[in-house]
Amino acid sequence: MNPKWWKECVVYQIYPISFMDSNGDGIGDLRGILSKLDYLQNLGVDVIWVCPIYKSPNHDNGYDISDYCDIMKEFGTMDDFDLLLREMHARGMKLMMDLVLNHTSHEHPWFVESRSSKDNPKRDYYIWRKGKNGGPPNNWESYFSGSVWEHDPQTDEYYLHLYSKYQPDLNWDNPVVIDKLHDMVQWWLKKGIDGFRFDAVAHLVKKEGYPDADNPGGTATVRAYDMFSNLDHVHTLLQNLYDKVLYFYDIMTVGETSGLGPEQALNYVGDGRRELNMTFQFEHMNLDAASPGSGRWDVVPWSLLELKRIITGWQTVLHNRGWNANYLCNHDQPRSVSRFGDDLYYRVPSAKMLATFVHMLEGTPYIYQGEELGMTNVAFESIDDYRDVETLNYYEEKRNQGVPEADIMKAIHLKSRDNARTPMQWDDSDQGGFTTGTPWIRVNANSQEINAANALKDPDSIFHYYKKLIELRKKHKVIVYGEYALHLEEHPEIYVYSRTLEEERLLVILNFFKGEPVFELPGEFVQEKLELLISNYAPVKGENLQELKLRPFEARVYLQRRK
């Protein structure tokens, strides 16, 4: 089993700007998080992952860092941070920082110097190139639309940014940059934090020579992810970081690594690799994409058979060789109950079913703030109510292409990152109890119904269901370390899997849709020996598991002991 604390924990992700505002300025902050630690302790989570809180001009909600060793003034002070860390530790909870190593803000002092002249000592801290044929150095496309290159008139060269033009990429070929980043990582570890989520870590290395990508369509830019994702040298850099810094601390590390499958993931998380504990994989996040390279906006219906195939691959390939991070929602994705459940007619049962799915898999489960309440996507009528830079860029691009407004807004309602970024819904008061002021982004109108105060009072709420799932995970080692096996592989509506550890076996039954399919008990399970651990509907007395009609979005977990 190779037990580790980070395998046995449950992680709760906080998006600070939207979590809780303590001073009425409409922006969530560290004191706001502090005020809700008892709520998180009540839920039962062990690790709090806090999205970036570093000093930042906030062009991409903190993922554009201007000072790695200071706190964004809107969030508070370093004293506030130190108090928050102490209070988390006092409650037996750990803190995982979100750290961006791929790029900084354009306002970082390094970049200010770097762009000042071609012969500045910090010029090579970033990636600068001359233009080509009157345009950018190559045809790579940014994650946020347009070219990855921004022309800088001051020196008549281009700098590279995989994300927005306000986020220039650091040059990881420069050993001075590497040393400075190592020192910064160690500085935080010495403060006593318990781990890192490394943002965009798969992109630290770019294709040598920065060649053009194949462009059969002749477009201005090309999604050239193979030119800057998961290249071999990134592993050398991560092993170097591990050997020189991370090895000396008992911490948790997870990398954001898009564009890979489970075998490739083992290069990051395989036992003995000296890199990361786990990665976030994106295969299942692309289930509803029209094509592998189409991006988030071209949406098609997703297939349960494809979800089974993807998850089964990760569960089986990494078993006894690496470790999974399991999630359905985060700050970059739509709300899980709106995307994979039914947020209109079956919001509560489908949210519970999805929670069961994630928490019973092998790997560390991640809860995104509000997921434990069944918070839903938002559908603002006007683009003026959106704040996400990716969403605003998409809107502008499609308007320029002549796409009808209604079609653009339909895609945004489904997939905008702001779906997950509306303020946390604490109660039914004005602004959902998030702030006494005007929130930085509008609160979802359904906060009157969907909020933490209501959930805490209702023993059958989604919150209390999550709490029970976490309690079960702490009680039964089979939920953490058991070997996964898929059953009813070709069933289009029911996802059934088992987990086996020594003399115990779990049976997880999930109806992913609103139909009422019939479940048939796999042969290796005996109804009389099955103990029901949790379900999102009350079981019917005398029911026969050999032929069981499931209710919409029904979830059940049984335990069978072999002796």
HELIX and SHEET records of a PDB file:
HELIX    1   1 TRP A    5  GLU A    8  1                                   4    
HELIX    2   2 PRO A   16  SER A   18  5                                   3    
HELIX    3   3 LEU A   30  SER A   35  1                                   6    
HELIX    4   4 LEU A   37  LEU A   43  1                                   7    
HELIX    5   5 MET A   78  ALA A   90  1                                  13    
HELIX    6   6 PRO A  109  SER A  114  1                                   6    
HELIX    7   7 ARG A  123  TYR A  125  5                                   3    
HELIX    8   8 PRO A  175  LYS A  190  1                                  16    
HELIX    9   9 VAL A  201  HIS A  203  5                                   3    
HELIX   10  10 TYR A  225  MET A  227  5                                   3    
HELIX   11  11 HIS A  233  LYS A  244  1                                  12    
HELIX   12  12 LEU A  246  PHE A  248  5                                   3    
HELIX   13  13 PRO A  262  VAL A  269  1                                   8    
HELIX   14  14 HIS A  284  ASN A  286  5                                   3    
HELIX   15  15 LEU A  304  LEU A  318  1                                  15    
HELIX   16  16 SER A  336  ARG A  339  1                                   4    
HELIX   17  17 ARG A  347  HIS A  359  1                                  13    
HELIX   18  18 GLU A  371  LEU A  373  5                                   3    
HELIX   19  19 ILE A  383  ASP A  385  5                                   3    
HELIX   20  20 VAL A  389  ASN A  400  1                                  12    
HELIX   21  21 GLU A  405  LYS A  415  1                                  11    
HELIX   22  22 ARG A  417  ALA A  420  5                                   4    
HELIX   23  23 ASP A  430  GLY A  433  5                                   4    
HELIX   24  24 ALA A  445  GLN A  448  5                                   4    
HELIX   25  25 ALA A  452  LYS A  457  1                                   6    
HELIX   26  26 ILE A  462  LYS A  475  1                                  14    
HELIX   27  27 LYS A  477  TYR A  481  1                                   5    
HELIX   28  28 GLN A  527  LYS A  529  5                                   3    
HELIX   29  29 LEU A  545  GLU A  547  5                                   3    
SHEET    1   A 8 MET A 278  PHE A 280  0                                        
SHEET    2   A 8 MET A 252  GLU A 256  1                                        
SHEET    3   A 8 GLY A 195  ASP A 199  1                                        
SHEET    4   A 8 LYS A  94  VAL A 100  1                                        
SHEET    5   A 8 VAL A  47  VAL A  50  1                                        
SHEET    6   A 8 VAL A  11  ILE A  14  1                                        
SHEET    7   A 8 THR A 364  TYR A 368  1                                        
SHEET    8   A 8 ALA A 325  ASN A 326  1                                        
SHEET    1   B 2 TYR A  54  LYS A  55  0                                        
SHEET    2   B 2 ASP A  67  ILE A  71 -1                                        
SHEET    1   C 3 TRP A 128  ARG A 129  0                                        
SHEET    2   C 3 GLU A 157  LEU A 160 -1                                        
SHEET    3   C 3 TRP A 149  ASP A 152 -1                                        
SHEET    1   D 5 GLU A 483  HIS A 487  0                                        
SHEET    2   D 5 ILE A 494  LEU A 501 -1                                        
SHEET    3   D 5 GLU A 504  ASN A 511 -1                                        
SHEET    4   D 5 ALA A 555  ARG A 561 -1                                        
SHEET    5   D 5 LEU A 530  SER A 535 -1                                        
SHEET    1   E 2 VAL A 518  PHE A 519  0                                        
SHEET    2   E 2 LEU A 548  LYS A 549 -1                                        
END                                                                             
